């Protein structure tokens, strides 16, 4: 059994897709998450890094989807 890993690029693209489908701007998320700068959100969307567990949880509640439906698993 392979160790599961997260596909950063696909997860970032999925975060962007969910944000747009839900009708939120980057600034909306920045305000909701209490982030000082929007760069973190852009970094997530471009697959540079992942949201913290706290931010991932908050996004799942905002968008009404489970956390594991935001994350995209690396293909085996």
FITOR-439112 format. One line per field, with one value per residue: residue number from 1; x negated, y negated, z of N, C-alpha, C in turn. Coordinates in steps of 0.02 Angstrom, whole numbers, plus 50000, padded with zeros to 5 digits. Layout:
n <- (NUM, ...);
n_X <- (X, ...);
n_Y <- (Y, ...);
n_Z <- (Z, ...);
ca_X <- (X, ...);
ca_Y <- (Y, ...);
ca_Z <- (Z, ...);
c_X <- (X, ...);
c_Y <- (Y, ...);
c_Z <- (Z, ...);
END
This chain:
n <- (1, 2, 3, 4, 5, 6, 7, 8, 9, 10, 11, 12, 13, 14, 15, 16, 17, 18, 19, 20, 21, 22, 23, 24, 25, 26, 27, 28, 29, 30, 31, 32, 33, 34, 35, 36, 37, 38, 39, 40, 41, 42, 43, 44, 45, 46, 47, 48, 49, 50, 51, 52, 53, 54, 55, 56, 57, 58, 59, 60, 61, 62, 63, 64, 65, 66, 67, 68, 69, 70, 71, 72, 73, 74, 75, 76);
n_X <- (49957, 49967, 49900, 50007, 50008, 50020, 50071, 50004, 50018, 50139, 50226, 50218, 50273, 50400, 50443, 50450, 50550, 50660, 50674, 50711, 50829, 50909, 50923, 50835, 50712, 50533, 50502, 50616, 50597, 50478, 50519, 50616, 50537, 50453, 50328, 50179, 50122, 50155, 50072, 50049, 50163, 50152, 50035, 50079, 50171, 50087, 50016, 49904, 49897, 49994, 50152, 50158, 50211, 50312, 50357, 50397, 50502, 50588, 50617, 50683, 50799, 50853, 50877, 50956, 50913, 50831, 50667, 50583, 50630, 50581, 50446, 50333, 50280, 50119, 50090, 50062);
n_Y <- (50059, 49893, 49742, 49608, 49452, 49274, 49188, 49044, 48947, 48985, 48978, 48842, 48788, 48839, 48775, 48644, 48663, 48701, 48585, 48492, 48552, 48540, 48406, 48317, 48190, 48171, 48075, 48082, 48208, 48182, 48087, 48162, 48265, 48193, 48150, 48056, 48021, 48057, 48147, 48278, 48349, 48343, 48416, 48542, 48570, 48578, 48690, 48685, 48699, 48769, 48733, 48701, 48821, 48765, 48659, 48734, 48807, 48700, 48654, 48766, 48764, 48640, 48661, 48773, 48904, 49061, 49070, 49163, 49160, 49048, 49063, 49138, 49296, 49362, 49444, 49619);
n_Z <- (50000, 49954, 50022, 50054, 49968, 49945, 49801, 49759, 49655, 49590, 49699, 49729, 49610, 49624, 49741, 49692, 49593, 49674, 49749, 49650, 49600, 49712, 49718, 49780, 49805, 49805, 49899, 49979, 50041, 50107, 50202, 50272, 50326, 50404, 50361, 50341, 50220, 50045, 49982, 50031, 49993, 49853, 49840, 49882, 49779, 49670, 49695, 49775, 49912, 50049, 50130, 50307, 50431, 50509, 50424, 50314, 50370, 50401, 50271, 50222, 50297, 50258, 50122, 50127, 50108, 50138, 50213, 50151, 50023, 49969, 49958, 49843, 49803, 49766, 49615, 49599);
ca_X <- (50000, 49927, 49912, 50044, 49980, 50064, 50049, 50008, 50043, 50209, 50263, 50222, 50322, 50465, 50461, 50471, 50614, 50712, 50683, 50749, 50896, 50947, 50932, 50792, 50650, 50475, 50509, 50668, 50565, 50429, 50556, 50647, 50486, 50415, 50259, 50157, 50107, 50186, 50021, 50057, 50215, 50123, 49987, 50119, 50200, 50034, 49985, 49839, 49905, 50062, 50179, 50152, 50270, 50364, 50385, 50431, 50564, 50631, 50640, 50732, 50862, 50878, 50900, 51002, 50885, 50782, 50597, 50552, 50654, 50541, 50379, 50328, 50227, 50070, 50103, 50011);
ca_Y <- (50000, 49832, 49687, 49556, 49385, 49223, 49156, 48973, 48909, 49002, 48951, 48770, 48776, 48855, 48720, 48588, 48682, 48697, 48513, 48460, 48581, 48515, 48334, 48278, 48162, 48182, 48028, 48110, 48260, 48149, 48057, 48216, 48303, 48147, 48146, 47987, 48012, 48109, 48190, 48347, 48379, 48352, 48471, 48604, 48580, 48594, 48752, 48674, 48729, 48786, 48698, 48735, 48861, 48717, 48626, 48785, 48820, 48641, 48655, 48820, 48740, 48586, 48688, 48828, 48967, 49091, 49052, 49209, 49145, 48991, 49090, 49187, 49345, 49375, 49508, 49670);
ca_Z <- (50000, 49948, 50068, 50018, 49968, 49917, 49740, 49773, 49597, 49580, 49756, 49718, 49557, 49652, 49786, 49649, 49563, 49726, 49766, 49596, 49599, 49769, 49708, 49825, 49780, 49849, 49955, 50024, 50081, 50150, 50257, 50310, 50362, 50446, 50337, 50331, 50149, 50004, 49951, 50052, 49951, 49787, 49845, 49883, 49713, 49622, 49716, 49809, 49978, 50068, 50188, 50372, 50447, 50531, 50365, 50274, 50406, 50392, 50201, 50214, 50327, 50217, 50058, 50138, 50082, 50185, 50200, 50104, 49956, 49945, 49944, 49788, 49816, 49713, 49580, 49613);
c_X <- (49955, 49948, 49949, 50011, 50029, 50032, 50059, 50040, 50118, 50252, 50271, 50273, 50393, 50489, 50486, 50539, 50671, 50726, 50726, 50820, 50940, 50957, 50892, 50731, 50594, 50481, 50562, 50637, 50515, 50463, 50585, 50596, 50443, 50341, 50240, 50145, 50138, 50136, 50029, 50108, 50189, 50073, 50023, 50142, 50149, 49995, 49917, 49839, 49979, 50086, 50163, 50215, 50328, 50397, 50423, 50499, 50613, 50658, 50693, 50799, 50894, 50910, 50948, 50979, 50836, 50711, 50566, 50579, 50620, 50473, 50382, 50268, 50184, 50087, 50046, 49969);
c_Y <- (49938, 49780, 49631, 49488, 49338, 49194, 49080, 48934, 48922, 48976, 48876, 48751, 48789, 48802, 48660, 48602, 48676, 48624, 48479, 48487, 48554, 48439, 48290, 48251, 48181, 48137, 48052, 48162, 48230, 48121, 48112, 48253, 48259, 48142, 48074, 47972, 48069, 48159, 48263, 48383, 48391, 48409, 48539, 48620, 48599, 48656, 48744, 48701, 48741, 48741, 48737, 48776, 48816, 48683, 48675, 48801, 48761, 48639, 48709, 48800, 48686, 48613, 48747, 48893, 48995, 49073, 49098, 49201, 49082, 49015, 49141, 49232, 49355, 49443, 49556, 49684);
c_Z <- (50000, 49999, 50030, 50024, 49932, 49854, 49748, 49716, 49587, 49638, 49749, 49665, 49582, 49701, 49746, 49619, 49614, 49744, 49713, 49593, 49655, 49766, 49755, 49789, 49827, 49910, 50004, 50070, 50130, 50212, 50302, 50354, 50407, 50426, 50324, 50257, 50108, 49975, 49969, 50008, 49881, 49787, 49847, 49812, 49661, 49642, 49749, 49880, 49992, 50125, 50252, 50384, 50470, 50472, 50320, 50305, 50395, 50320, 50191, 50243, 50284, 50153, 50066, 50108, 50134, 50164, 50148, 50033, 49928, 49922, 49887, 49802, 49754, 49681, 49592, 49552);
END
